[in-house]
Amino acid sequence: MQTTIEISKEYLHFAAAHFTIFSATERENLHGHNFHVALDATAKIQPDGLTFDYNILKDALKELCDSLDELVLMPASSPHIKIDSDDRYTYVLFADERIPFLQRDLKLLPVRNISVEELAHYLLERLTVHPDILRQDITTLVLKCASGAGQWASATWQSKESL
């Protein structure tokens, strides 16, 4: 018998700035969101009536949120931007713009765009390589990311054994 544990804590959030890229010449203005993260984890109920220690998931999610908090997020895999830097700044080159950022304020993510869709997949990928999580008998993870009320994207992972 399996069950799904939903983890949706108020502290699972991060504030970040970004702009969405629409084409090689069109983007949003730089702005910010208070992103929220939630996770559903499905696993077999063990003989003791528990699935697994889901504090492991809560701690890993909190660590991921903290790693993105109060930063400008940029998509390092976008075909429409280039990244350049010197000893003081990192520059995002988009169309005819050269946008400087202090290196400490900028986080480059291996995604194509900074969207809830890409962030959901990015966060889920980071979770599924976490050694403590890999040791759990989890069959399915569904990570959800929101940039505002009523605007969620989700990404799903299934263990090889459950396929």
BELQUIQUI-V795759 format. One record per residue. N is the residue number from 1. SS is DSSP state (A for helix, B for strand, O for the rest). PSI is psi as a letter, one per 20 degrees, with the letter a starting at -180 (999 if undefined). OMEGA is omega in degrees with one decimal (* if undefined). Layout:
BEGIN
n=N ss=SS psi=PSI omega=OMEGA
n=N ss=SS psi=PSI omega=OMEGA
END
This chain:
BEGIN
n=1 ss=O psi=p omega=179.4
n=2 ss=B psi=q omega=174.8
n=3 ss=B psi=r omega=178.1
n=4 ss=B psi=p omega=175.9
n=5 ss=B psi=p omega=176.2
n=6 ss=B psi=p omega=177.3
n=7 ss=B psi=o omega=-177.5
n=8 ss=O psi=m omega=-176.3
n=9 ss=O psi=q omega=179.3
n=10 ss=O psi=h omega=-177.8
n=11 ss=O psi=i omega=179.4
n=12 ss=O psi=m omega=-179.0
n=13 ss=B psi=r omega=173.7
n=14 ss=B psi=q omega=177.0
n=15 ss=B psi=p omega=-177.5
n=16 ss=B psi=q omega=175.5
n=17 ss=B psi=q omega=178.6
n=18 ss=B psi=r omega=163.1
n=19 ss=O psi=q omega=176.8
n=20 ss=O psi=p omega=179.4
n=21 ss=B psi=p omega=-178.2
n=22 ss=O psi=h omega=-179.8
n=23 ss=O psi=a omega=179.5
n=24 ss=O psi=i omega=-177.0
n=25 ss=O psi=i omega=-174.3
n=26 ss=O psi=p omega=178.2
n=27 ss=B psi=r omega=172.5
n=28 ss=O psi=r omega=167.9
n=29 ss=O psi=q omega=175.5
n=30 ss=O psi=p omega=179.0
n=31 ss=B psi=r omega=-176.6
n=32 ss=B psi=r omega=176.5
n=33 ss=B psi=q omega=164.7
n=34 ss=B psi=n omega=-177.7
n=35 ss=B psi=q omega=176.7
n=36 ss=B psi=q omega=-176.8
n=37 ss=B psi=p omega=174.8
n=38 ss=B psi=q omega=-176.4
n=39 ss=B psi=p omega=169.5
n=40 ss=B psi=p omega=179.5
n=41 ss=B psi=p omega=-179.5
n=42 ss=B psi=p omega=-179.6
n=43 ss=B psi=r omega=177.9
n=44 ss=B psi=p omega=175.0
n=45 ss=O psi=p omega=-178.2
n=46 ss=O psi=r omega=-179.5
n=47 ss=O psi=h omega=179.5
n=48 ss=O psi=j omega=178.3
n=49 ss=O psi=j omega=179.3
n=50 ss=O psi=q omega=176.1
n=51 ss=O psi=g omega=179.7
n=52 ss=O psi=r omega=177.9
n=53 ss=O psi=n omega=-176.5
n=54 ss=O psi=j omega=168.1
n=55 ss=A psi=h omega=177.2
n=56 ss=A psi=g omega=178.6
n=57 ss=A psi=g omega=179.6
n=58 ss=A psi=g omega=179.7
n=59 ss=A psi=g omega=-179.5
n=60 ss=A psi=g omega=177.7
n=61 ss=A psi=g omega=178.6
n=62 ss=A psi=g omega=178.8
n=63 ss=A psi=g omega=177.9
n=64 ss=A psi=g omega=178.6
n=65 ss=A psi=g omega=179.3
n=66 ss=A psi=h omega=-178.1
n=67 ss=A psi=i omega=-180.0
n=68 ss=A psi=i omega=-172.3
n=69 ss=O psi=p omega=175.8
n=70 ss=O psi=l omega=178.2
n=71 ss=B psi=r omega=168.9
n=72 ss=B psi=p omega=-178.6
n=73 ss=B psi=p omega=179.0
n=74 ss=B psi=q omega=-178.6
n=75 ss=B psi=o omega=-178.3
n=76 ss=O psi=i omega=-178.7
n=77 ss=O psi=j omega=177.8
n=78 ss=O psi=p omega=175.9
n=79 ss=O psi=i omega=-173.4
n=80 ss=O psi=i omega=177.1
n=81 ss=B psi=q omega=172.9
n=82 ss=B psi=q omega=179.7
n=83 ss=B psi=p omega=177.3
n=84 ss=B psi=q omega=177.9
n=85 ss=B psi=q omega=170.8
n=86 ss=O psi=a omega=-176.3
n=87 ss=O psi=i omega=-178.4
n=88 ss=O psi=h omega=-171.2
n=89 ss=B psi=q omega=166.3
n=90 ss=B psi=p omega=-177.4
n=91 ss=B psi=p omega=172.3
n=92 ss=B psi=o omega=-179.1
n=93 ss=B psi=o omega=-179.4
n=94 ss=B psi=p omega=-177.7
n=95 ss=O psi=c omega=179.6
n=96 ss=O psi=j omega=-178.0
n=97 ss=B psi=q omega=172.9
n=98 ss=B psi=o omega=-169.6
n=99 ss=B psi=o omega=-178.0
n=100 ss=B psi=q omega=174.4
n=101 ss=B psi=q omega=168.7
n=102 ss=B psi=p omega=-176.6
n=103 ss=A psi=h omega=-178.7
n=104 ss=A psi=i omega=-178.4
n=105 ss=A psi=i omega=-171.5
n=106 ss=B psi=p omega=173.8
n=107 ss=B psi=p omega=177.3
n=108 ss=B psi=p omega=-180.0
n=109 ss=B psi=q omega=179.9
n=110 ss=O psi=m omega=-179.8
n=111 ss=O psi=r omega=-178.9
n=112 ss=O psi=h omega=-178.5
n=113 ss=O psi=q omega=174.5
n=114 ss=O psi=n omega=179.9
n=115 ss=O psi=r omega=178.6
n=116 ss=A psi=h omega=178.2
n=117 ss=A psi=g omega=-179.0
n=118 ss=A psi=h omega=179.6
n=119 ss=A psi=h omega=177.9
n=120 ss=A psi=g omega=179.3
n=121 ss=A psi=g omega=179.1
n=122 ss=A psi=g omega=-178.3
n=123 ss=A psi=g omega=179.3
n=124 ss=A psi=g omega=177.9
n=125 ss=A psi=g omega=178.4
n=126 ss=A psi=h omega=179.0
n=127 ss=A psi=g omega=-172.1
n=128 ss=O psi=i omega=172.1
n=129 ss=O psi=j omega=179.5
n=130 ss=O psi=p omega=-174.0
n=131 ss=A psi=h omega=-180.0
n=132 ss=A psi=h omega=179.3
n=133 ss=A psi=h omega=178.8
n=134 ss=A psi=h omega=180.0
n=135 ss=O psi=i omega=-178.9
n=136 ss=O psi=q omega=-179.5
n=137 ss=O psi=l omega=-177.9
n=138 ss=B psi=p omega=179.5
n=139 ss=B psi=h omega=-176.7
n=140 ss=B psi=p omega=171.1
n=141 ss=B psi=p omega=173.2
n=142 ss=B psi=o omega=-179.6
n=143 ss=B psi=p omega=179.8
n=144 ss=B psi=p omega=179.3
n=145 ss=B psi=p omega=-179.3
n=146 ss=B psi=q omega=174.8
n=147 ss=O psi=i omega=178.8
n=148 ss=O psi=r omega=-178.5
n=149 ss=O psi=p omega=175.6
n=150 ss=O psi=j omega=-176.3
n=151 ss=O psi=m omega=-175.1
n=152 ss=B psi=q omega=167.3
n=153 ss=B psi=q omega=179.7
n=154 ss=B psi=q omega=176.1
n=155 ss=B psi=q omega=-174.6
n=156 ss=B psi=p omega=174.1
n=157 ss=B psi=p omega=173.8
n=158 ss=B psi=p omega=178.4
n=159 ss=O psi=q omega=179.9
n=160 ss=A psi=h omega=-179.4
n=161 ss=A psi=h omega=-176.9
n=162 ss=A psi=i omega=-179.1
n=163 ss=O psi=999 omega=*
END
